[in-house]
Amino acid sequence: MRAIERAWYDPKQIWIWLLTPLMLLFAAISSGRRALYRSGILKSHKLNAPVIVVGNISVGGNGKTPMVVYLCDLLRQQGYYPGVLSRGYGGKSENYPIQVTFASNGNEVGDEPKLIAKRVNCPVVVDPNRKRGAEKLINDLRCNVVVCDDGLQHYKLARDIEIVVIDGQRRHGNNQLMPVGPLREGEWRLDTVDFIVNNGGPIKNGEYLMSFDVGRAQNVKYQNVSQPLSDFALPVVAAAGIGNPQRFFNTLTKRGIKIKDAKSFKDHHAYKVTDLPDETVFMTEKDAVKCTEFASDKWWYLPVSANLTPEFRQAFLAKLKALK
């Protein structure tokens, strides 16, 4: 799978076109499914509260999770009581819906929901059945806005605002549908969404730039222990199990951290204690939530917070207010 992902972003890897028959099959299935929803043969479920979907049209992490945290903080500031809905990719639970708390096991509920629950002051619910999970947020937990972490292609749940997050550096690779390329839907889909958020730039017309603030290094084992990055003078091991590991490695380097070994894992990797050495390691916050129970006290993560432009904030709040 890693070879396929690399080929999406490397025009020299022409062997990927051997998968064209599978791409055509994928295109037929996905377009047929959209047509069934547009015709009304398949029904979308409308809820009694606004639904905001934060997703993407490509495979892999583009920065959706920081965007969800940003939206929840913004909504709380404006007097809303949001709740986050996730399918809990990578998690395995026998019972759904499940409310995520700080004490939840990341391998059970998924790494991204666990991270979000740590960062937001609002309910987080995991359920592969998004309608059922959303109804729990609204009916049981009294949320008046539902923020969906991913689910842009999950048309069974009606949505009021669609936000697509794209990787400003890699964008959409070779611009082909899976498995020849990274796209879940064609680039035409961007013309139908409400907001396009660009993670890292450069931005194109109509896109809103998302940047990040990086905090002090946090200890993975002892969550209340932190240090400034300037304290780490010796080279470290860097580890990332996200969609674009190189982005994390570049972030460390730009902030003066010297890397002696960069370990890339697949997105949502289920870490084992043997995956990383008992020495100074830097990882993403998403990785850290799965390593807490067995972490060395030499392992650290880098917390980041999303920043968006005042123009996005104004346009988003106006769109939400107009829904009433």
C-alpha positions in Angstrom: 0.0 0.0 0.0 2.8 2.4 0.8 4.2 1.9 -2.8 0.8 2.8 -4.2 0.7 5.9 -2.1 4.1 7.0 -3.2 3.2 6.5 -6.8 0.2 8.8 -6.5 2.6 11.7 -6.0 5.5 10.6 -8.2 4.8 11.1 -12.0 7.7 8.7 -12.8 5.8 5.8 -11.3 3.9 5.0 -14.5 3.2 1.4 -13.4 0.3 2.7 -11.3 -1.8 3.0 -14.6 -2.0 -0.8 -14.7 -4.7 -0.3 -12.0 -6.9 1.7 -14.5 -9.6 -1.1 -14.7 -10.0 -0.9 -10.9 -10.2 2.9 -11.1 -13.0 2.7 -13.7 -14.9 0.2 -11.5 -14.5 2.5 -8.5 -15.7 5.5 -10.6 -18.8 3.6 -11.7 -19.7 2.5 -8.2 -19.2 5.9 -6.6 -21.0 7.9 -9.4 -23.9 5.4 -9.3 -24.2 5.8 -5.6 -24.3 9.6 -5.8 -27.0 9.3 -8.5 -29.1 7.2 -6.3 -29.0 9.8 -3.6 -29.7 12.7 -6.0 -32.7 10.8 -7.4 -34.1 10.2 -4.0 -34.0 6.4 -4.3 -31.5 6.4 -1.5 -32.6 8.8 1.3 -30.4 11.2 3.2 -31.4 11.7 6.9 -32.0 15.3 8.0 -31.4 16.0 11.6 -32.8 18.6 14.0 -29.6 20.5 14.3 -27.1 21.9 11.8 -24.6 19.3 10.5 -21.1 20.5 9.5 -18.9 18.0 7.7 -15.1 18.4 7.7 -13.7 16.1 5.1 -11.6 15.7 2.0 -11.7 14.4 -1.5 -8.4 12.5 -1.2 -7.1 9.6 0.9 -4.9 10.3 3.8 -4.6 13.0 6.5 -4.8 16.5 5.3 -5.4 18.3 8.6 -9.1 17.5 9.3 -8.6 16.9 13.0 -7.1 20.3 13.9 -9.8 21.9 11.8 -12.5 20.1 13.8 -10.9 21.3 17.1 -10.7 24.8 15.7 -14.4 24.7 14.8 -15.5 23.4 18.2 -13.6 26.1 20.0 -15.1 28.8 17.7 -18.6 27.5 18.1 -18.3 27.4 21.9 -17.0 31.0 21.8 -20.2 32.0 19.9 -22.5 30.3 22.4 -23.2 27.1 20.6 -23.0 23.7 22.2 -21.3 21.5 19.5 -20.7 17.8 19.5 -18.2 15.8 17.4 -19.2 12.7 15.4 -16.6 10.3 14.1 -16.8 6.8 12.7 -13.7 6.0 14.7 -11.4 4.7 12.0 -8.9 2.2 13.3 -10.9 1.7 16.6 -12.7 -1.5 17.5 -15.5 -1.5 20.0 -18.3 -4.1 20.6 -20.9 -1.5 21.4 -22.0 1.7 19.6 -22.5 4.6 19.9 -19.7 5.2 22.4 -18.9 8.5 24.0 -15.2 9.3 24.0 -13.5 10.6 27.2 -10.0 11.3 28.2 -9.9 7.8 29.7 -11.0 6.0 26.6 -8.6 3.6 24.9 -7.3 5.0 21.6 -7.2 1.5 20.1 -10.9 1.1 20.9 -12.3 4.4 19.9 -9.7 5.5 17.3 -6.8 7.8 17.5 -8.4 10.9 16.1 -11.6 10.8 18.3 -9.3 10.3 21.4 -7.2 13.3 20.4 -10.3 15.5 19.8 -11.8 14.5 23.1 -8.6 15.6 24.8 -8.6 19.0 23.1 -12.3 20.1 23.0 -14.8 21.0 25.8 -17.7 19.2 24.2 -19.0 15.7 23.6 -17.3 13.4 21.2 -19.2 10.3 19.9 -18.0 7.4 17.8 -20.4 5.4 15.7 -20.0 3.8 12.2 -23.7 4.5 11.9 -23.4 8.2 11.6 -27.2 8.9 11.9 -27.4 7.0 15.2 -24.3 8.7 16.5 -25.5 12.1 15.6 -28.9 11.5 17.2 -27.1 10.6 20.4 -25.3 13.9 20.3 -28.5 15.8 19.7 -31.1 13.9 21.8 -29.0 12.5 24.7 -26.1 15.0 25.0 -28.2 18.1 24.0 -25.8 19.4 21.3 -27.2 22.0 19.0 -24.5 21.6 16.3 -22.9 18.4 15.0 -19.4 18.6 13.6 -18.5 15.5 11.6 -14.9 14.4 11.5 -14.7 13.1 8.0 -17.7 11.7 6.1 -17.8 14.0 3.1 -18.8 10.9 0.9 -21.2 9.6 3.5 -24.4 10.9 1.8 -26.7 9.0 4.0 -26.4 11.8 6.6 -27.6 15.1 5.3 -25.3 18.1 5.9 -25.8 21.8 6.0 -22.2 23.0 5.6 -19.3 21.1 3.8 -15.7 22.0 4.5 -12.9 20.3 2.5 -9.4 20.4 3.9 -6.6 19.9 1.3 -2.9 19.4 1.7 -1.4 22.6 0.2 1.9 21.0 -0.6 0.8 17.6 -2.1 -2.7 18.8 -3.2 -4.2 15.9 -5.1 -1.2 14.1 -6.5 -1.8 12.9 -10.1 -5.5 14.0 -9.8 -6.8 10.5 -10.5 -9.4 8.5 -8.7 -8.5 5.5 -6.5 -6.5 3.3 -6.8 -4.6 5.0 -9.7 -4.6 8.2 -7.7 -5.6 9.4 -4.2 -9.0 10.9 -5.0 -12.2 9.6 -3.5 -14.1 12.0 -5.8 -13.0 14.1 -8.7 -11.8 17.6 -8.3 -15.2 18.8 -9.6 -16.5 18.0 -6.1 -14.6 21.1 -4.8 -17.0 23.3 -6.8 -20.0 22.0 -4.7 -18.6 22.5 -1.2 -19.0 25.6 1.0 -15.4 26.1 2.1 -12.0 24.9 0.9 -9.3 25.1 3.6 -5.7 24.9 2.5 -3.3 23.3 4.9 0.0 25.1 4.5 -0.5 26.8 1.2 0.1 28.1 -1.4 -3.5 29.0 -1.7 -5.5 29.3 -4.9 -8.6 31.4 -5.6 -11.4 30.8 -3.1 -9.3 28.8 -0.6 -8.8 29.8 3.0 -5.3 29.3 4.5 -4.9 27.2 7.6 -1.6 27.6 9.6 -0.5 26.1 12.9 0.7 27.2 16.2 3.2 24.8 17.8 3.3 24.5 21.6 5.8 23.2 24.1 6.9 19.5 23.8 4.6 17.4 25.9 5.7 14.1 27.5 3.8 11.1 26.2 3.9 9.2 29.5 3.5 12.1 31.9 0.9 14.3 30.3 1.5 17.2 32.8 5.2 17.4 31.9 6.3 19.8 29.2 9.5 21.4 27.9 10.4 24.1 25.4 11.8 22.8 22.2 15.0 24.7 22.8 15.8 22.2 25.6 16.3 19.4 23.0 19.8 20.0 21.7 20.8 16.4 20.8 19.5 14.7 17.7 16.2 12.8 18.2 14.2 10.0 16.6 11.1 11.3 14.8 8.1 9.1 14.3 4.8 9.7 12.4 1.9 7.5 11.5 -0.1 10.1 9.6 -1.0 10.7 6.0 2.0 12.9 5.2 4.8 12.1 7.7 7.3 14.3 5.9 5.2 17.4 6.9 5.7 16.5 10.6 9.5 15.9 10.1 9.8 19.3 8.3 7.9 21.0 11.2 10.4 19.6 13.7 13.4 20.7 11.6 12.0 24.2 11.1 11.8 24.6 14.9 15.4 23.6 15.4 15.0 19.9 16.3 17.8 17.8 14.8 16.6 14.4 13.5 18.9 11.4 13.4 16.3 8.9 12.3 12.8 9.5 10.8 10.4 6.6 11.1 7.3 6.7 8.9 4.3 4.4 9.6 1.0 4.1 7.8 -1.8 6.4 8.8 -3.6 5.2 12.0 -0.8 2.8 12.7 -1.4 0.7 15.8 1.8 1.2 17.8 3.6 -1.5 19.8 6.3 -0.8 22.4 8.9 -2.4 20.1 8.2 0.1 17.3 10.2 2.9 18.9 13.5 3.0 20.8 13.9 3.8 24.5 15.5 7.1 23.7 14.4 10.6 22.9 11.5 10.3 20.4 9.3 13.0 18.9 5.9 12.0 17.6 2.6 13.6 16.6 -0.2 14.1 19.1 -2.3 11.6 17.1 0.4 9.0 17.5 0.8 9.8 21.2 -2.7 8.9 22.2 -2.0 5.3 21.2 1.3 5.1 23.1 0.4 6.5 26.5 0.0 3.1 28.2 3.5 1.8 27.3 5.4 5.0 26.5 9.0 5.6 27.7 9.5 8.8 29.7 11.8 9.8 26.9 9.0 10.1 24.3 7.5 13.4 23.5 4.8 14.8 21.2 4.3 18.1 19.5 0.8 19.7 20.1 -0.4 22.0 17.3 -3.4 24.3 17.0 -5.0 25.4 13.8 -5.3 29.1 12.9 -7.6 30.4 10.1 -8.0 33.8 8.6 -10.6 36.3 9.9 -12.2 36.1 6.5 -13.0 32.4 7.0 -14.3 33.0 10.5 -16.7 35.7 9.3 -17.9 33.7 6.3 -18.4 30.5 8.3 -20.3 32.1 11.1 -22.5 34.0 8.6 -23.3 30.7 6.8 -24.2 29.0 10.0 -26.4 31.9 11.2 -28.2 31.9 7.9 -29.3 28.3 8.5 -31.7 29.3 11.2 
